[in-house]
């Protein structure tokens, strides 16, 4: 009986080890044809308990506990790590330019028509970005709405985007670095208190010194706003 339990543990460890090797290989070989490495990131709305974990993750955590192995790092709460900064997300597809519940930095966004992150080209990045409360964002993303996700939307301090959507983001404090991001499929679980806990994964690439593009909205420098108004007059 003792040998049988030992064999089961060894089998589980072998499977876990094989999965780790495969994931490491996939991660190291995931590259964009023009911009290089594709990074992975994820977040959960709350990691106070293990309700965010999948069935497989809970089994793996139990095995690690029995064998006194270090547990995998818990995904961060309420924001994905994009480069050196955090990008806020919440259940329902909201991506935040400015999150009043946190000290996250200000972001500007642009929408992409690409269906796959690997299809993004440098020419795609020659686009117009929209900052907090820019009224023209509605023309690109669509008007806000409530309820279940149906389409992209502009909400002044946030955008709503669907699973699989590719969009561009950059920090107001550093417009020389741009991030092309593709959201994965979000899911939610229910904790012991009956609350829904959202979880999202995403992939992104980093582009330094992107091609020139327009800066719009309240975050645009005064000379840029004047230049744009003269071009449209």
N, C-alpha and C positions, 0 to 999 in steps of 0.2 A: 504493500500500500504506500509505504514511504517512497519507494522507487517510482511508483506511478505518479505521485504528486510532483516529484522532482522532474520527471520527464515532461509533465505538463508545463511546469514553470520554464524549463529549458526551451520547449517548443514556442511558448509565448514570447520569450526573450529573442529567439531566433527570428520570429515574425516581425517583432518590433525593430530589431536590428536591420532586417532587410528593408523595411519601410523607410527607416532613417537614411539608409544608403541611397535608395531610389529618390527620395525627396532631395537629398543633397545633390545628386546628379542632375535632376531636373532643374533645381535652382541655379546650379552653376552653368547649365547649358541654355538658360532662358535669356536670350539676347535679342535686342532690336537690330535689324540689318543696318541701320544708319547711326543710331544713338547709343548703341552698346547695351550695357546691363539693364535688365528689367527687374525692378525691386518688387517685393511682396510686402504687404502691410495688412493689418486687421485691427479691429477694436470691438469691444462689447459695451453696451450701455451701463452694465453693472457687473462687477466681478466679486461682489460681496460673498457669494457662495458658488457652488459648482453647477448651478442650473444652466449656465451658458455652455457647458461642455456637451459634446455629442456622446452617444453611447460608447463609441470606440474610445474616445478620450477618457471617459470615466473608467473604463476597464484598464486602459494603459496606466492611469494615475494610481489605480488600486494595486497593480503589479509593482509599480515603482515604489509604492509605500511599503509593501510586504518585503521587498528586496532592499529597502533603505537606499534607494536611488534618488537623486535630485529630481524634483518635479519640473516639468516644462514651464517656462515663464508664462504667466497669465497675460492675456492680451490687455492693452491699456483700456481705460474707461473713457467713453464719450468723445474720443478723438483718435484718428489714425495718424501715425507718424509718417509725414511726407517730407523727405529730406531732413532738414534740421528743425522743422516746425510741426505743429499739430493742426490737423484739419478736422473740424467738428462734423459729426454725422449723427443723425437720430432716426429711429424707426419711422418709416414712411418715405424715405428717400431724400431727406433734407440734408444739404451740404451748406455749412454756414460760412459766410464772409466775416461775420462778426457775431460772436456768441455772448449774449449778456450774462450767461451763467459761468463764464470762464474768462481767463486772461489770454485766450488764444489770439494770435496775431490777425491782422486784417488781410483778407485775400481778395483777389479779383479773378473773375472767371470768364471763359469763352467756351462756346458750345462747338463741338466737332461733329461732322457728318460721318466720320469713319466708324466702322462697325468693329474694328479690331485694333488694339493698340499697336500691333506690329505693322499696320498699314500707314501709320502717321508719317508724314514727310515734313521736311523743313519748310516747304512752301505752305503747308497747312497752318503753320504757326504765325504766318503773316495775317493775323486776324485782329479783331477788335475785342478788347477786354472791357468788362463792366464791373464797377465797384459798388459799394454800399449805397443803396437808395437811388441809383441811376434810373430815371423813369424809362429810358430806352431799353432797359433789359427785358421788359415785357414783350417788346417787338421780336426779340430773338428767342427767348425761353417760353413765352406764353404767359397769360395772366394767372394769378394765384387761384387756388380752389382748395376746398377741404374734402376730407374723406379719403377713400382708398386711392392709391396711385393710379392715374390714368395716362398722364403725359407730363413732359417737362413743364416747369413753371418758375416764374421769377417772383420772389417774395420780399424784395427790398433788402433784407439782411441775410437771405439764404436763397438757394435754388433747390428745386426738386428734380432729381434725375433717376432714371430707371436702372434696374440691373443691367449690366453689360454696356452702359452708356460710356462713351469716351468724351472727356471734356478737358480743358486746359485750365491751369491755375498758376498763380504767381503771388508772391507776397508784395504788399504795397511798399515795404521797406527794401525790397530787392527785386526790381523788375528785370535784372539781367539774367536771372535764373528762372526757367519755366518748367512746369511739370505737366506732362501728359498723363492722365489718369484714366483707368478703366475699372469701373466697379464690378465686383463679382456678384454672386447671388446672395442677398441678405436673407436671414432667417431669424426666427425668434423662438425662445423657449419660455416657460412659465415657472417662476420661482415659488417657494413655499407660501408666499403671501398672495399668490395669484396674479402678480404683476408680470407683464410681458418684458422680456429682456432681449433686445435686438443685438444682432451680431452681423458684421460685414467684413468681407475681405476685398482687397483691391490690388491691382498692379499699377506701377507707374515707371516712367522714364524721366531722367533729368536732362534738360537741355540748357547749356550755358551759352551766353551771348546769342540769343535767338534773333531772327530777322526783325527789322523795325516793324512796329505795329502801333496802333492808336491807343491812347490812354484816355479813358472817359470817366465821367462822373465826378463826385465830390472830391475824389482823391487825386485828380489830375492837377499837375502844376499849373499856375495861372497862365504861363506863356503857351502851354499846350492847349488849354481851353480857348484862348484867343485865336491860336492858329487854326483850330478846328472850326470855330465860328466863322472865320474869314473864308475858309474853304467851302463852307456850306451857304455862304451869302451870295 
